[in-house]
């Protein structure tokens, strides 16, 4: 809700500026027909409901600049929220991170000192923000409820109305005419009117119906409810209603003779003598009778030229409302999103814009009054160039900067170094490298890769693999390092996790072609690469290995099974090894199904998450069918009296998330202890509290827990 509240505040700020402009125009042309100022209010209403502006170089004003942002929400969006590049930064990872941070916070309280003042201020600000949000929501609810209640009371009052003709009704319970209804609006007039008064009031209300004023008023009422805290919105609603009535009067008076105008004014006067207040989103009350009578008596048709000038003014104002300065945006909006794919004569220009954004972000994440002693880019140079991926070369630039504060404690969220400075390294993401496509005379900025994000290194091959990952996530390259033949090997860890390896032929295809580990996928579907330390590029590196194999000096890579097995031996101690032959790339990218056995040590519910969390002690569940594994562990088959053995080398728990929006199934054993029965999440959590020593199986795809099933209540100790 905080994002909604913040967006409402920003829209309200922009609307306030627009209202001031309309007030100025309204005052400047106070003698002009009121329909033109009424049109301006309608444009404002449209802008509030459709808060979208279009870029143009013809508009020197950018009202989107009138915004506030919540800079204390978390990590810099420039670093993490790159489209399609940070798939692991979804809610499930955040939740796991929150668990870790929660535990670290508890440890910190016990063993280290913390900045209590900063912590207290953060909590206080958060609570204050929450209070404001709920105060705003309460105001919205009150206003909407009041509108609904007023409409209900009016509806009761109109139960005994009489139909005159068409959609015109009369009532003895009212003293003024108005339009009521939404889909089928009806005109309701007092039964006490004489013939002339009735004629004028009906003509007036028909204009309202013809122009859909009843819809305009309803929409403005909704806007008023959402922005009830803004006095400018209240003023706009008040003046819009006034201009609506005056413009409607003008429409009626347009074809009347002078004596008829006097009669119309007398009708308005008679309506005001004993006027009752009609309050409803769909009904009109007649106010400002004095100004309306004066306007009626002084009304005269304007010349064609005056009308043309006024129409041009309205068009110009509408243009400024729905557009923003393209030039201004290019100069100031220099975040990663907004400078991607822009052409630069010198790559340093892009680096300067990025540093400017980084510096602004640091200040926004810092306490007020922070004193910066040193700031600027400390190193910027091209380190590598690559060909063969896009038309033209791709250049990689090393980018380093430093921001040093007098008091580093004033840095919030962002990590700083021992010398009180912030460097280019983004916490755990790694060092940023800037990517440019060299087009000859210009350099297109493509984005940032973070060296070490996936375990890479600073060698040419290490950076190239990070570049491949970047291009794939941008949709600029197919998700395979090398085209041609592929094999997929799958191995399972003893604790249940399933991993996949994609094998490719990097140099040439066929029986004489060497194989390599193109990439591998963990049990959660996260993809990694086999990183090599070499100052050669990938093509040259594998061509050299292929040359050795062709010369008979090294044939170890000619059998893809051996390549896969060596990789597994180097990355997993305990494994089951299985091959998938004649597969496609789609087979590799299918998320693995993981099955974990173990004990549910604890179930948790954190205040910052609506999901339940399970601390799970994974074990290796062995049966008589696992003869090789039993032999490896030197376990006598006769010890498996119950038909199974639980190997539990460690008791360190893993956290599993039971997400609210996922259809997770929960099963427990029935009274016989042989069959499963399905129960709800709440009942399952309660059941676990009383049956912690029982054995459970968790089935997981990616991070999604598909089912949790109780296996047995008879636990054998290992």
C-alpha positions, 0 to 999 in steps of 0.5 A: 500500500505504501507504493500506492500512497506514494504514487497518490502523493506524486499525482497530487503534487503534479495536479496542484501545479496544474490547478494553479495554472488553470486558476491563473488562466481562469482569472486572466480570462474571467470575462470569457465563456465559462465552458472553456474553463470547464473544459480545462477542468475536464482535461485535468480530470482526464490527466488525473485518471490517466497519469501518462505524459508523452515526450516531445521536444516542443514542451519545455516543461516536464511536470513529471519532475515534480515527484518525491521518491521513497529512497529508504525502501531498500537496495539501489534499483540501478543495481538489482532491477535490470529487466530479465537479468536478475531473475533470482531477486524475486520474493522468494530470494528476498524472503530467504535473505530476510531470514538470514538478515533476521538471524544476523540481527539477533547475533549482532545484538548478542555479540556486537554493538550496533548504532541504536540511534540509527536503528531507532530512527529507521523504525520510527520513520517506518511507523510514521509512514505506516500511520500516514498511509492508514490515515489517508486510507481512512479518509478515503473510506470515510468520504466514499462512505459519506457519498454512498450514504448521501446517495442512499438518503436521496434515493429514499427521498425520491421514492414517490416521484411522478413521471411527467414525460420521457426522463423528467420527473417531479417531486414535492420533497425537493425545492430545486431541480437536478439530474439523478442517476448514472446509466439512465439519468433522470431529471427531477424538478420540484412540483411547485414550479410554474410553467415558465420556471419548469421550462427553463429548469428542464432545459438547463438539466437537459444540457447536463444530461447531453454533456454527461456532466453527471459522469464528470461530477461522479469522477471528480468526486472519486478523485476528491476522495483519493486526494482529500488531503490536498486543498487544491483538489477541493478548490478545483472541485468547487470551481469545476462545479461552479463553471459547470453550472455557469457554462450550462446556463450559457448554453441555455441563454445562447438562443434566448432574447433579452427579456427571456434572459431576465425570466431565466434569472428570475427562475434562478432567484426563485430556486435559491429562496427556499433551496434545500441541500441535495448532496450526492455523487450523482445529483447537482445542488444549485449554489452560487446563485448570485454569480449565476444570475449576474452571468445570465443578465450580462451574457452575450455571444462572443465573436467567432475570433474570440472563440477561436482564440479561446479554443487555441488557448485550451488546446495549448494548455491541454498539450502541456498537460499531456506532454513532457520535455524530451530534451529535459528528460535526456539531460536529467534522467540518467539512470541505467534504464534511461541511458541504455541503447543511447549513442555516445561519441565517447564512452566516458560520457555514459560513465559520467552519467552513471556516476552522477546517478550513483552519487545521487543514490548514495545521498538519498540512502544517507542521513541528512547533513552528510559531508562528502570529502571526495567523489569522482570516477577513479578509473575508466578504461577499455579492458577487452573487445569481443567479436562474433556476437553482434554486428561490430565489436563489443567493448568492455570498460572497467569502471571504478569510482569513490565516494568518501564521507567525513562520517561513514555512519551516515551512510545507510544501507550501502556498504562502505570501506575502511577508509570511510568511502564507498567504491564501485563494488555493489555489495555481493554483486561484484565489480561493475563493467560497462558494455558498449557496442562499437559502431565506429563513430559512436558507442551504444551503451548496452548495460552493466555486468557485475564481475563475480556475480556468478563466480566469474573472474577478471580474465578475458574468458571470465568476462566473456562468459558474463557477457554471454549471460548478459546478451542471453538475458537481453534476448540478443543471443540464444541460450547456448554458448555453442551451437550444434550438438548437445547432451544433458547429464543429470545428477542427484545429491544424496539429500535430494537436490537434482542438478543438470549439466549441458554439454556442447562441442565448442570447436567442431561437431562429430566424433572428433570434436571435443566436449565441454561443460557449456553451463549447469543448473542447480536444484532451484533452476539457477544457471551457472557456467564453468569459469576458466582463467585465461586471457584468450577468448573462448573460441581461441581457447577451445580451438587450441584444445581441439588442436591437441586432440587432433594431434593425439596429445590430449583426447580426454575431452572426446567422450562427453560422459568422461567430461560430465563425470569429471565435472561432477566429481569436482563439484559433488562428493555424493551423487547418482549419475544419469544421462539424458541423450538426444535432448533439446535445449528446452529439456535442459531449461526444464526446472528439476524436481527435487525430493528432500527427506528430513525432519521439520525442526520448526515452523515460523511466521515473520512479521514482514512476510505473509508466508510460512517458513519451515526449518528442515533438517535434510537426511539421506533416506536409504532403503534395501534397494540402495545396496551400493550406498549401503556398502559405501557407508559400511551399513549391514543390510540386517540393520534395516529392520524397518526397511530403511536407514536414515543417514543424517551427517549434519543437523544444520537446517535449510529454510523452505517457503510455503508461499500463499499464492502456491497450491501446496499440498499437505499430507499426513499419515492416517490412524493406521500409519500406512496411508496419507490423507490431505489436510490444509496448511493451517492444520498441517502447521499445527500437526507438525508442532506435535509430531516433530520427530516424524519423517517428512518428504518435501517435493520442490520445483525451483523454489516452489514447494509442491507438496509436503508428505509425512513418510513415517512416525517410526524413526530409526536413529543413525 
